[in-house]
């Protein structure tokens, strides 16, 4: 459960000190704001005094998660994620500054994700260390184990934007068990000091009969793969995490920062237009 939000100047702080661990539950996401298409399951424009109820927090410092007016894609606020190498104490939990959703209910495999992110060059560009900025993580069955994310979007050294997806048609029974397949996609150079819109459509299938992955960046389709093996042989398909996962525990910067805004999550009946960033009335436009 999310901890209490406290005001600080023009920001609102989501403290982590009452969250020693994150307990995920398998529930349908809460409907917050729907467009005309009923395929929207959940959304958050980060305009309130606290984040939407469908989120779970993974924050370890008072400044790891802020609702702020510093920059915003639409409306007046956005979500600011921050991570410092100084917070890393050798444990995996201190590598994260993220918000996460619940795993998909049993039997459901398809989701649409729309969001916009902003990376300041002053805290993200030309870092020598990899940072994951969006990931979809497996949810182990009873008696199962965690392994690497089923899908992740990352910034690699030399400012490379990279997407990797993995699959395993065998049960994950040991910690960090190797997936049976993996594919790495080069999406070009990362963009800084501007809002970048993303839409991700995925249909999880570790066998490869119905697996599908599509990714749009600023309205341009960069990934369009069908009949692929994607995800793990688990009852509940992956949950989404956005923010910063600095898994090397290092950074060129004293503090890394990324902003998120205009989050929408859609089910099988959703579409690109259902979840794409921008106000529901179409007045929000990209600013290059």
PEBELUR-V329923 format. One record per residue. N is the residue number from 1. D_FIRST is the distance of its C-alpha to the first C-alpha in whole Angstrom. Layout:
N|D_FIRST ; N|D_FIRST
This chain:
1|0 ; 2|4 ; 3|6 ; 4|9 ; 5|12 ; 6|16 ; 7|19 ; 8|21 ; 9|25 ; 10|24 ; 11|21 ; 12|17 ; 13|15 ; 14|12 ; 15|12 ; 16|11 ; 17|12 ; 18|10 ; 19|8 ; 20|11 ; 21|10 ; 22|8 ; 23|8 ; 24|9 ; 25|10 ; 26|13 ; 27|13 ; 28|15 ; 29|14 ; 30|14 ; 31|17 ; 32|17 ; 33|21 ; 34|23 ; 35|27 ; 36|30 ; 37|29 ; 38|27 ; 39|26 ; 40|23 ; 41|19 ; 42|17 ; 43|18 ; 44|17 ; 45|20 ; 46|17 ; 47|20 ; 48|17 ; 49|16 ; 50|12 ; 51|11 ; 52|11 ; 53|9 ; 54|10 ; 55|9 ; 56|6 ; 57|8 ; 58|10 ; 59|12 ; 60|14 ; 61|16 ; 62|16 ; 63|18 ; 64|16 ; 65|15 ; 66|17 ; 67|17 ; 68|21 ; 69|24 ; 70|26 ; 71|27 ; 72|26 ; 73|27 ; 74|27 ; 75|26 ; 76|25 ; 77|22 ; 78|21 ; 79|18 ; 80|19 ; 81|18 ; 82|20 ; 83|21 ; 84|24 ; 85|26 ; 86|26 ; 87|22 ; 88|23 ; 89|24 ; 90|25 ; 91|22 ; 92|20 ; 93|16 ; 94|18 ; 95|20 ; 96|17 ; 97|16 ; 98|14 ; 99|12 ; 100|12 ; 101|12 ; 102|12 ; 103|15 ; 104|18 ; 105|19 ; 106|22 ; 107|25 ; 108|24 ; 109|25 ; 110|25 ; 111|23 ; 112|24 ; 113|22 ; 114|24 ; 115|23 ; 116|25 ; 117|25 ; 118|27 ; 119|28 ; 120|30 ; 121|33 ; 122|33 ; 123|30 ; 124|30 ; 125|33 ; 126|36 ; 127|33 ; 128|35 ; 129|31 ; 130|29 ; 131|26 ; 132|24 ; 133|22 ; 134|21 ; 135|21 ; 136|20 ; 137|19 ; 138|20 ; 139|18 ; 140|20 ; 141|22 ; 142|22 ; 143|24 ; 144|24 ; 145|23 ; 146|22 ; 147|24 ; 148|24 ; 149|23 ; 150|25 ; 151|25 ; 152|25 ; 153|26 ; 154|27 ; 155|30 ; 156|32 ; 157|35 ; 158|38 ; 159|35 ; 160|35 ; 161|32 ; 162|32 ; 163|30 ; 164|30 ; 165|29 ; 166|29 ; 167|30 ; 168|31 ; 169|32 ; 170|32 ; 171|29 ; 172|27 ; 173|28 ; 174|28 ; 175|26 ; 176|27 ; 177|29 ; 178|31 ; 179|31 ; 180|34 ; 181|34 ; 182|33 ; 183|34 ; 184|34 ; 185|35 ; 186|36 ; 187|35 ; 188|37 ; 189|36 ; 190|33 ; 191|33 ; 192|32 ; 193|32 ; 194|32 ; 195|29 ; 196|30 ; 197|28 ; 198|27 ; 199|27 ; 200|26 ; 201|27 ; 202|27 ; 203|28 ; 204|27 ; 205|30 ; 206|31 ; 207|34 ; 208|35 ; 209|37 ; 210|34 ; 211|32 ; 212|32 ; 213|31 ; 214|31 ; 215|31 ; 216|32 ; 217|32 ; 218|33 ; 219|34 ; 220|36 ; 221|36 ; 222|36 ; 223|35 ; 224|36 ; 225|36 ; 226|36 ; 227|37 ; 228|35 ; 229|33 ; 230|30 ; 231|27 ; 232|26 ; 233|28 ; 234|24 ; 235|23 ; 236|20 ; 237|21 ; 238|19 ; 239|16 ; 240|17 ; 241|16 ; 242|17 ; 243|18 ; 244|20 ; 245|20 ; 246|23 ; 247|24 ; 248|27 ; 249|26 ; 250|29 ; 251|30 ; 252|33 ; 253|31 ; 254|29 ; 255|26 ; 256|25 ; 257|24 ; 258|23 ; 259|22 ; 260|21 ; 261|21 ; 262|22 ; 263|20 ; 264|20 ; 265|20 ; 266|23 ; 267|24 ; 268|27 ; 269|29 ; 270|28 ; 271|30 ; 272|30 ; 273|31 ; 274|28 ; 275|26 ; 276|28 ; 277|27 ; 278|28 ; 279|28 ; 280|29 ; 281|32 ; 282|33 ; 283|34 ; 284|32 ; 285|34 ; 286|34 ; 287|35 ; 288|37
